[in-house]
Structures are given as structure tokens and as C-alpha cells.
Amino acid sequence: MDNKTLEQVALSIRSLAMDGVETAKSGHPGLPMGTAELGALLYGELMSYYPKDPHWANRDRFVLSAGHGSMLLYALLHLSGFDLPLGELQRFRRVGSRTPGHPEYGHTVGVETTTGPLGQGVGNAVGFALAERMLAARFNTAEHRVVDHYTYVLASDGDIMEGVASEASSLAGHLKLGKLIVFYDHNKISIDGSTEIAFSEDVAARYRAYGWHTTAADMYDPDALRRATEEAKNASDRPSLISVSSVIGKGAPNKAGTAGVHGAPLGADERAAAKRALGLAEDQEFWVAPEAREFFNEYQSQLRQAYDGWQQTFDAWSKANPELREAWDAAHQDPGAVVERALERIKLPEFELGESAATRSVGGAVIKEIAKGLPEFVGGSADLAASNSTGFAEQGGEQSAANPAGRMIHYGIREHGMGAVTNGLALHGGLRPFAATFLIFSDYMRPSVRLAALMKLPVTYVWTHDSIFIGEDGPTHQPVEQLAALRAIPNLVVFRPGDAQETVAAWRLALLRTDGPCALVLTRQKLAVYAKHDANWRDAMASGAYVVRDSEGPAEVVLVATGSEVGLALAAAEQVDRPVRVVSMPSRELFLTLPQPQRDAIVPPEAMAVAVEAGVPQGWHEVVGADGKVFGIDRFGESGPGSEVAEHLGFTPERLAALIST
């Protein structure tokens, strides 16, 4: 792309961005207007992609971490030939359009990840780059490189301020992810005004301390941008940060360089003035330069040539490496099919009645078996592999700069970053990731978990040390409100298994889910395997609940319990002289999706229903009814041995028995 054509593409981006935001009467015109040259260079020269096959495995990924500037991405996707007609840009921010306020994965073709919550895109991009390296180590040969692409990011001052970006960037530097290139749009403006009111650090120095290559360029000097990008590619032993000086809202004569152009339309007068300043007709909306149209029409053949060249390499690689090709096809098919195929050969551990084990330990045994039979299985813990029982180095190797094929990831104490990186691993394709920490620290991960649920990503979370029964660590580490908070996230399925057998079944269900994330909430303390009244309990777990113990006649009381409290409920049921049914409900969300007759068959409405869980009562009346009771904990815990803490809080079988005796 010559610089004159680049100017026309950038002018078109500014035109589309101004008009899209003005028509919607809301949005963020400043970033698209300020970074139009970089966008034009990325999609018109630097990036490898093919609009006719937007899911091409070896495409470069572009992450607009500054998702508020979505009109930049929509303009580029439209101009470069993706299936995003101009009419969709004219419907920016309208219900049902393919141009929502912030980019949404799975909603708009060419959008690699949902962004908007600042910093998350940077974390996702680290996951993309890590996935590229893992898959390259697995599939590339000395003769053929079938995995060989870059991840580009456009990050704002706000992205760089967010802690999640810092955590993920630190990890990327440690792992030396050389195919990650972040353009830092340093326009020095945030919503409240100049960034100087709250931000004065030397960002490049911070990133050099992380182990990144750093350089700088002027946004409006295309040759400088080209040189900086080439320099970044040559620094292949580390990720790169390119600080790009820009003017937010460039082209708007009165608002450029001010906070007023960040998150609001220019307004009719300023838009007219901007069009005059840019040489555009004031009465012509959504204008695109003929030179821009002509360039991208002709550029399609060049993109196709690169795409076809990779296909030829891929075909030659396939013929030379039939076993690798078979593994490639397996890794890149539907995620559900990948798991079903693997489960045919994975020997999941089995546990007998009366056997006692912590469900975290059982989960660890399952992870090791999955790792043996599912090469796509990757993940790790936030410095808690031993405590979470999630280590599988012997089966998958440890990921590092020296061992790029390693599947076990040491995230360090970076829960927030871990969540965002895990989403990137899932988004990239070819991998099935999990992430682990203590349940109490799921709070640190919540923004990433919410986005995984929104994007319907098949991510598995392992959260252990799940209640007051962890004891001596005290209330700072004893989760009481976390289960309720996680269950409030739409499309996140939470499993809290009550014994070893349920834990194995829950892992299986989590792996088979392909339309959203699952959480496995596990104990530190040992739990005994209990007898199950329902002979088909494993199948019933897919519906969220089943009968563990039934009464001889119609039940007068139904105890609905989760996790370690199933054992507590069984003990209480033995202490009362009433017909009591005990129900294990590993997943409240799945149970609540059942038709009412099926729910009533498990929790009869004529019986007194009592929910039993070592957490806040919130949400349980949806199961037990308005007249039901909740045997829970509505306060923070205490420090001491778990059994003593439970006794102190009155959370014992005896107290539960007393509650249901009358």
C-alpha cells in the first residue's frame, strides 16, 4: 500500500466513524479518528488474513483491546471485504445490528474477541500468542511451518492502566512470546480529561522490566510505523510494545486532542467542521474514498495468493505427516467431538462406596488422565498447583520459553491475568483450556469469567478450598458469598460435587459442554463416597440434581444439599424420626432449567424443602420455594480447625436435625 492510498483509507475510516457515531447518537469517535492510519496499515499491508475464510487457522489475529473504538474495527472489516455491509455500519449500536457498541465475538464476522472492559483484550492476546506457540511446537516440522502467525493488539492508555493487562503482560514477557505485538495508542486522554491527572509512569520502562522489546513511532508517519513493526518482528525472542503518539479525534478542529471527543458524538456543528477540514462534503454521509474501494478490491487477489500459498504448504505437510494431519483435524473439529473422541480412550478413575477423598485430590487424578488422552488439554494454576491438585507436568510438560510445547502453565500469582489469558487460549482454537485457584480468589477472575460466559467459551475453572471447612486460614480465605456470585453469571454452569464419584462425573460433564464455561468447586477436606438411591444418578447429574436417599413413604422433608453438605444432610436425616429425602444438587443452574414437573419430581412441592449449603442463602428460595428454608451461613467465618468453626457457627448435623424435627 502506498502512502497516498493509505491516506484515503484513513480518511474513509474517519468518515465512517464520525457518521456512525453521530447517527447512533452515542459512541466513541475519538479513537477511530485518531488511529485510522494504523488501522489502514494493519489491514492493508501488515496482517495476513483472508476475508472469504475468516476462520482460517493461520490468520493473524487483531485484538482491539480498546473496544470502545469499535467503529475503527467495523470500518476496517467493511472496507477489507469481510461480510459486513455498509448498512450495518449505518445501524451502529442498534438492536439486532452486527455493529454493537463494543465488539462481540461470535456476533460480527472478523471480531476475534469481545472487548470493552479495558485490559481484557491485552490478556486475551497473550492467550492467542501462547496458543500459537503451543500449536507451532506441536505441528510444525523442519520442512513445513503450518502454524506461523502474529497477534496484533491496539491498546489505549486505559488498557495499559488496568491491572489485568499488567498481569498478562508480565507473564508474556516471562514466557518470551515473540509473536505478540501491542500498539499502545498513547493519546494521553481518558474520559475525565488528560491522563496526567492520574497517570504519570514511564510505560515503556515498565514493559522493558517485564522483558518486552519496546520502541515508538508517530501515528501519522506510515514509514515509521512500518519500521517499528519490522523491528518488533525481528525481536523474535520477546513480545513488543510499540508506543504510538496520536491525537484523539484527529480531524475535528475544535475537539481533537480533548476528552470531549472520547465518548460522545462530535455534534452536528463539529462534524460539519471536521468534514470541511478533511475536505469531505458535509451532506454526504458514510462516504468512502473510491481509491480505498479500488485498493481493497484489488488487494483481495494478494490476500488470496498468500492464503493459497499456505494451503499448498498445508497439503504438502499433510502428505508428509499423515499422523500429524490426523491430530490436526482432531484438534480443529467441533470441541464437543474432540472431547467425545478423547473420552472413548480416557480411563477416568473410579471410587468405591465408603472410600474417602478430598474432591480436589479426585479432580487432580482426573486431570492427569484427561491430559494423557486429550492432547488439546492445557491449563494451570495461579501458583497453587499443589493446593488445587492441578499439576500434570509428567503428562503434559511445563510451558516455558525453553519448552514451548508444554501444556501445564504456571501463571504465578496472577488470577485476573490468568482468566483473560485462558479466554484467549479458548478463542484461538485447537486447545481446550482450564484455570485453577482457590474459590475465594474467583473474585479476582470474575470479569474474565463473565466474558467467557458471554462469549460461550468452553473453559473449565477449578476452584478449590470451597467453604468454612478449610478452617485455620480464617474468614479471608473462607468463601461464603462466592457461590451465589458465580451462579448469578448467566451461562456459567457451577458444579459442586459431594463426593469422589460425583467429582469424576462433573469433570466429564464440564468437558462435554461446548457452549459456555463450567466451574468445578472442590473441597480441601476428605469426603466419604455415599450410596446413591438413584441408580441412574450419573445421567441425572446432567440435569443438575438427583435423589441420594429416599424415604420409605412420601417425604415430609426434602434436604437439598451441595458439595460437602450432602454428607451433612445425610447425617442429619439419620437423626430425625420423619420421612426425609436427601437430594444432591451439584448444579443449581442446570436443575432450574428443568420443566416444572421434573423439578417437582425431585423436590416435591408438598414437602418441606430445606437447602443445605455452607454459604449465603441468596438464590436458594428459587429451589425450595417461598415457604422453604435455607440452612446456610450469612456471615463471615472464623479462624480455627474446620470442625470447630462449623460448631462455632452452628453448622452441624445436629443443628440441621433440630431444624427439620418439627
N, C-alpha and C positions, 0 to 999 in steps of 0.2 A: 504494500500500500504506500503510495507516495504521500507526502505531507499535505499536498493540496487536497487530495481526496479525503485524507483523514480530517481535515478542517470541515469538509462538507458533511461527513458522517457526524462529527461532533456537533455541528450546527443543527443537524436533524434531531439529534438526541435532545438538545436544549429546547427545540421547538416542541417536540412531543411531550417532554417533561412539563414545560410550562402549561401547555394546553390541557394535558391530562389532569394535573392537579387543580387547575382553575375550573375545569368542567366539573370535577368531583366536589369542588368547594372545600377540599381538605387534602392534606398530604404534605410531602416534603420535597419541594422543588430544588432546594439548595444544593444537595449532594449531586444529583444527576447533572445539574448545570455546571457544577464545579469540577466534576471528574469525567466529563464527556470525552475528552481526548484519550484518557487511559482506557475507557470502555471501547472506544473505536479501535485502539491499537490491539487490545486483547482479542476481540472478535474478528478483526480484520487482518491480523498478521501473526500474533504470538501464539494463540491457542490452537490446539489440534482437536477438532470436533467435526461432526457431520450431521447437519440438521435432519436429514432423512432417516437417520438411525440415532435418535437422541440417547439411546441406552447403550450405545457402542461401548464395549468393556474397556477399551484402551483410550477413550477420550480424555482430554484434560478436564479437570473439574474446576469450575469457577464458583467461589462462595462469596456472595455479597453479605458479609457479616453485618455491615451497616444496612440492615434490611429496610430501614425507614426510607432509604433511597431507591425503593423498588422500581420507580419509573425508569431508572437507568437500565436495569436488567430487562424490563419489559420492552423498552425501545430497542435494545440490542438483540433480543430474541426475535422481535418482529423484523428488524432490518436484515438480520443474518439468515433468515429463511426457515426458522422454526415455525411450527403450526400455531402461530399467534397472530391472527388477523388484526388489521388496524382498528376494526370495530371493537375489539376487546380493549384496546388502549383507550378508546373513546368511552368505554364503560368502566373506567378505573374506579375502584372502590364501590362498585355497585353490587348488590346481592346477586349471586349467580354468575358473575363475570369470572373470567380466567385471569383477572388482574386485581387480586385483593390488595388491601393496604400494605401488607408485608408479604414477601414471597412465601408460598406454601408448597412444600414438597408433595408431589402426587396430584396437585391441583392444576399446575401450569407446566406444560412441557418445557424442559430445559432448566427447570429450577432444581438444583441439586440438594437443597436442604431448606427447611423452614427457618427463617431468620427474622429478627426484630428485637427479641431480648438480647441486648448488646453483649458481646463477648462470646456468645454461644457459637456463632459461626466460626470464629477462630478455633475453638475447641473441636468442632466438627471437622474442620480442615486438617487438624493434626491427626484425627482418626482416618481421614481419607489418605493422607500421606503414609501413615503407618500401614494401612491396608495394602496400598500399592507396593510397599517394600516387602511385606509378608508374602504377597502373591507372586511377586517377581522372584523371590528366593525359592518359592515352591515350583514355579512353572517355567521360568526361563532356562535356557541351555546356552552352552558356549556358542552354538551356531545360530540360535534364534532367540530374539527378545520379544515375547508376545505381551508382556506387561511392562510398559515403559511410558509413563505419563506423569504430568505435573499437576499439582494442586495450587491454584492461584486464589488469593483472598484480597478483597478490598475491605479494609478495616478503618473505622473512624476513630477520632480521638476518644469517643465514648467507649468503643470496643476495647481500646488499649487501657482505659482506666479500670474496666471491670476485672474483678478478681479471677473469674473463670478463665479469661484469656491469659492472665499471668500464669496460673497453674498449668494450663495446657502448653503454653509457650515454653515454660521451664522444662517440662517433660520432653517436648520436641527437640530442644537443644541438647538435652542429655542423651536422647536416642539418635541424634545426628541425622535428622530426616531431611536429607539434601534436596528432595524434590518438592519442598514446601516453600512457596514464595508469597510473602504478605506485602501488599502495597498499603502503607499506612498513610491515609489521606489526612495530612496534618493541616487542616484549615483553621485551627485554633478557635473554633466556635462550637458552643453547645447551646442547649435551649435557654439557659439563664444568661448567656452572654459570652464574653471572651473566656476561654478556658483558663486564662491567667487568674481568675478569681478563686480557682480551686486546684489548679494543676500546673506544677512548675518543674517536674522532673525531666531528666535527660533520658528520653525513651530509648534512643539508640544505645546509650551506655548500659541501660538495664538489659536490653536484648543481647548486647555483647557479653554481658555477665552470664546470661542464660546459655551462651555458647552458639549464638547466631552470628552469621555474616550480616553486616549492615552497610548500607550505602544510602545515597539520597539523590533526588532528581527534581526538576521543575515540572509540574504537571503540564505546562504548556510548551515544553520543549520535547517533541517526539523523539528526536535523536538521543537526547539524554535518557529518556525512558527506555529506549532500546538498549543503550549501553548498560544501564543499570540492570536490566533483565538478563542480559547476556552475562554480566558479571556474576549475578546470582546463580545462574545455571552452572557457571564454571566453579562456583564454590559448592561442589557436589558433596562435600563431607559435612555439611551443616545446613540448617534452614536459613532463609534470608528474609530480612526486613528491609524494604525499600521505603524510606521516608519521602513522601511526595508533597511538596508545598503546593497548595491550591488556594483558590478564592471561592468560598461558598457562594452559590448563586451568581457565578460569573456571567456577565451579560446584562444583569439587572442594574441600571445606572444608579439607583438610589439605595437599593437594599443589599447589593453584593457586598460580601465581607461582614455582614451583620447577622445577629441572631434572628432578626425579623424574617429572614428567608429560609430559616432552618425547617420549621414545622408548620408553615401556613402558606396558602396560595399567595402569589405576588399581589393579587388585586388587579382590577381591570386597568387602572391607570398605569401601574408599574409594569404590567405585562405589555401594554401598548408601547411604553417607553423602551422596554427591553427589546421588543421586536424592531423598533426603529433603530436602536443602537446596533443590533445584529444584522440589519439590512433585510429584515423579513417584512412581508406585507402584514399590516395589522389585522386585516379582515380575513386572513387565510389561516384556518386552524388545522392543527395536526399536519403541518407541512413537512415534507421530506424532500431533500435535495435530489434532483434527477441523477446527479453524479453518485450519490450514495446508493440509490436503487441500482444503477448500472453496475457499480463496483460489486455489490454483493451478488447480483445475478451472475456475473462472470466468475466471481470467487468460488461459486459452488463447484465448478469443474476442478479447481485446485484442491478444494477440500475433498472432493470425491477421489481425486488421484491419490491423496495420502491415505484415505480410507481403504481404497482398493489395494494399495501397496501393503498395508497391514494385513489385509485378508490373504494376500498371496503368501506373506510370511507365516501367517497362522496356518494356512493349508500345508505349507512345506513342513512346519513344525509338527503338525498333526500326523503327517505321514511318517516322519522320522521318530515320533514319540507317541505311539498309539496308547500306551498306558497313561501318559500324562494327559492326552486328549480325553480319555475316558474320565479321568479325575476332574479335568476342567469342566466337562459337560455336567458332571455330578454337582460340582460346586456352584455352577451358574444356573441350575434349574430352579424351579419354584422351591422356596425354603421348606415348605411342608414336605415335598417329595424328597428333598435332601435328608431330612430327619427320618422319615419313614423308611427310607432305604437303609440308613445307618442303624436304626433300631432293630432291624432284622438280624444284625450281626453283633449288636452290643449286648453283653450279658450283664444286665443290671443286678446288683446284689440283692440277696433275699434274706429275710429275717423271720425267725420263728416266734410263736406265741410265748410271752414271758421274757424274751430277750430284752435287755436294757441297753439303750444307747442314746447319746445326745443327738438330736436331729441334725446339728451342724456336722457331726462326725459322719453320720449317714450320708449327708449331702456330699461330703468330701469323697467318700467311697464311690458315689455315683459319678461325680465329676471325673474321676480317674478312668472309669470305664467308658464314659462318653468320649473322653479325649482319645482313647485307643481306637474307637470305631468311627469317629466323626472328625476327619482332618480339618474341617472348616471351623471347628470349635476353638475359640480364642477368648482370652479374657484374663482377669486378675483382680487383685485386691488393693485397697488403699493402705498398704503397709500392715495388713492384718491377715496374710495368707494362712499363717499357723492358727490364729484365733478363729478365723472364718472356716478353716479346713477346706481351703480352695486351691491349695498348691497342687500342680500336676506337672512339675518340671521334668520328671522322669518320662512322662508320656508325650509332652509337647515341647520341651526345651524352653529356656528362658529368653524372652525377647531382649535384644540389646543391639548396639551398633555392631558388635562383633558377631552376633548371631541373629541376622535379620529374619531367619526362618522361625525363630522361637515363638511359640503360641501363648506362653504364660507371661503376662505383662505385670511388671512391678510398677504400680502407679505412684508409689510414695504417698505421703500424707496429703493427697490432693483429691478429695472426694468430688468437689464441684467439677474440676477438670476431668476427672475420670468419667463422670456421667456424660459430658459433652463429647469426649473422645470416643466413648463406646457408641454413641449415636452415629458418629462418623464412620466407624468400622461397619456398622449395620447398613448405613446408607450406601457405602461404596459397592457392596455386592461381593459375593464369593466367600463370605465369612459369617459365622454365627456367634456373636459375642455375648459375654456376661460380665458383670461387675459386682464387686462384693465389698462390704464394710459392716460395721455394727448398725443395727436398726436405728439407734439414736441419731446416727450421722446421715441417715436418709434425708434429714432436713437440709443438709449441705448439698445434696444432689437434686433436690426437688425440682428446680427449674428445668434441668435436663430430663428428668423423668417425665415431667409434664409434656415436654416437646416430643419425647419418644412416643408417648401415648397419642399425641396429636398427629404425629406422622405415621402412626400404626407400624412402628418398627418392632421386629421380633427380637427384642433384647430381654435377657433374663437378669434379674437382680437377686443377689444372695445377701440377705440382711440377717445377721445372727445376733445372739445376746438380746433376746426379744422381750424381756419383761423384768419385773422387780426381782424375779428369782435369780438374777445374776448376782444379787447380794451386795458384797462389800464395796463395790465401786460407787455405790450410792446413787442419789437422785439425778446427778448429772449424766449418768450412764444408763439409768433405768427408764426405758421408754414407756410412757403411759398414753400419750396422745398421738403417737406416730401412726399407729394402725388406722385410726379414724381419719387422719390427714391424708394418708395414702389412698384409702378407699374412696375419698372424695374426688380423686382424679378420674375423670371419665376415660374409659378404655384401658385402664390399668387393672389387671387381674391379680389379686393378692391371695397367695396360698399360705395358710398357717397350719401345717400338718401336725397331728397329735402324737405320732409315733414313727418308728423307723419305716414300717410298711407304707404309711401314708406319704412319707417323705420321698420315697422312691417313685411312687405313683405321681406325686406332684411335680417332680422333675420331668417325668415323661410328658405330662400334660403341658408343662411350660415349653418344652422343646417343640411340641406339635403345634403350638399356637403360632400363627404367621401374621395375624392382623393387629398386633399390638404387643406391648411388653407384659411380662409376668414378674411378680415378686415372690420369692421364697423366704418366708420369715421363720427362722430356726432357733432352737434353744441351745444354751450352753450346758444346761443340766441334763442328766440322763432321764429318759422316759421309757417305761416298760411297754412292750408291744401288747395290746389288748385284743381280746376276742371281738369279732365283728358279727353282729346279728345278721346283717345283710350280706348274703353270700356273693352278691354282685357289687360289692362296695367299690371296687376299682372303677367299674364303669360309672357308678353313681357319683364318684368324685368329680367326674367331668361336668356334673350338674351342680356341684358345689357342696352337697351335703348328703348324708345317709344315716340310717339308724344303726347305732353301735350296740345299744342294749334296749330291749323292748320289755314292756310289762306283760304279764300273763293275760290280763284283760285290758279294756280300754284305759289308756293312760290318763291319769288325773293331772300329772305334771310332766312337762317336756323340758328337759335341760338341754339347751343348745350351746355347745362349747366349741372352742377352737384351741389348737396347739396343746400346750401342756395342761390346759384346763379341762381337756377331755378326761384325763386321768382323775383330776379333782372331782369332776362331776360324777364319774363312775363310783368313786369312793363315797361321795355324799348320798348317792342313790341307794347304796347298801345300808345306810344308817337310818332310813325312814321306812315307816310301815304304810306306804302308799304306792299305788301303781305308778312307776316312774319310767319314762322313756328317756334315753340319752341319745342325742344327735350330735355327731361330729360335723362341723361346718367349716372345712378347710378354706372355702372361698365364699364369702357372703355375697360378693358381686354376682357370681355365677348362679347362686341359689335364687337371687332376686330377679333373674331373667326368666325363671321358670313360669309357666302358666299357673294361675292361682290354684287350680285343682291339684297339681303336682306338689306345690308348696304345702297345701293343706294336708296332703297325704303324709308328709314328713313331720310337719308341725301342726297337728290337728287344732283347729280354732276353738274347739270346746274345752281343751285342756288349758291349765295354767302354764304359760310358757315363760321360761326364765333363761336369759342369755348369760353365759358364764365366760368372762374373758378378763384377763389382768390388764385392763386398760380403761379409758374413759368410756362411759355408756353411750356416747354420741352415735347415732345411727342404728342402734340395735332395736329400737321400737318398731322399725320398719319390718323386722323379722318376727318379734314376739307380740306385736300389736300394742295398741294404746294402753290396754289393761295388763300387759305383761310386765315382767320385772327384769332388771339388769343387775346381776351380781358382778360388779366391776370395781374399778379404782378411779376415783375422781379427784385425786390429789397426787402430788409427787411422792416418791418413795423415801427410803431411809438407807443409811449405810449399816451393813451388818450381814451375817450369814443369811442366805436366801430364805431358809425356813423360818428364821427369827423375824425377818422383815415381814413375811407373809402373816405370821402370828400377830405381829405388832399392828398390822393394818386390818386384821380380821379377815384375811383372805384365805380361809381354810375350809376343808370339807365339813367340819363341824358347824361352822357358821352358815354354810350353804344348806346343810341338812336342816338346821333350825329354821331357815327362811322358808323351806318348802314343806315343813312338817304340818303346817296348819293351812 
